Amino acid sequence: MSQPLKVLFIGDIVGTPGLSLLETLLPSLINKYEADFVIANAENSHEGMGINEEIIRSLYRLGVHVITGGNHSFAKWKIYPYMKTDPNLLRPLNYPKGAHGFGYGIYDIPNSNSKIGVVNLQGRTYMQPIDDPFRSWDRVLEKVREQTNMIFIDFHAEATAEKMAFGWYVDGNASVLAGTHTHIPTGDARILPKGLGYITDVGMTGPYHSVIGMDKETAIKRFLIQTPHKYKVANGDNRICGLVTKIDPETGFCVHIEPIIYPAFEKEKSS
């Protein structure tokens, strides 16, 4: 087996708290894990919904190579023209034809002779009814495999069952499936029988003194009185959730998968 290449993935970045933490810690994480390639989901990075050019430039300066999205990729209309120009900024591939931006890309891995394909897909269960992610994957697979065996998927979905089903569907044809969207890290990171590194949800990078990134009181009111309330990003207990994977560039199989939660969660000490 050739020397594995290390890919670092950062889970959903939520607002200024998540961005500020990455400003401080991402360069050291890249060095610690000797990451060859860095991907980050940033669809919640601007005020909790959407993204802007300033954030994109900041993430690139920090060492991120590709930015992925999800159901909030189109939340801020001012980003639409830019989405047409930057192939390193992805939105889910299975948005209908005519949507701005790119759904996948093939990228050179710095300081190597290898390339990696990154595919962004979105689930449909309990989410808006866009195109089928399974068939969209089928259509793009051969195009990517013509250039590389290493394929990293950000699957942005609500339902655990849909993520798991998609993982089994692509096992053997992709390297890693990192689930995103639900903002809570799951404990099921593993390598499936045909070589896919899989986790149902990487978790969010942002404030955990919250309801999945949202101000607690605002979120509670939504449930108590069942009326809309403006989204307000929380603050406090900021953490980075991510994923480190190692991929064999010859086979495209994942040979190591390791979730990151920093700082780690600890049970409160009894008095």
Order of alpha helices (4+ residues) and beta strands (2+ residues): beta-alpha-beta-alpha-beta-alpha-beta-beta-alpha-beta-alpha-beta-beta-beta-beta-alpha-beta-beta
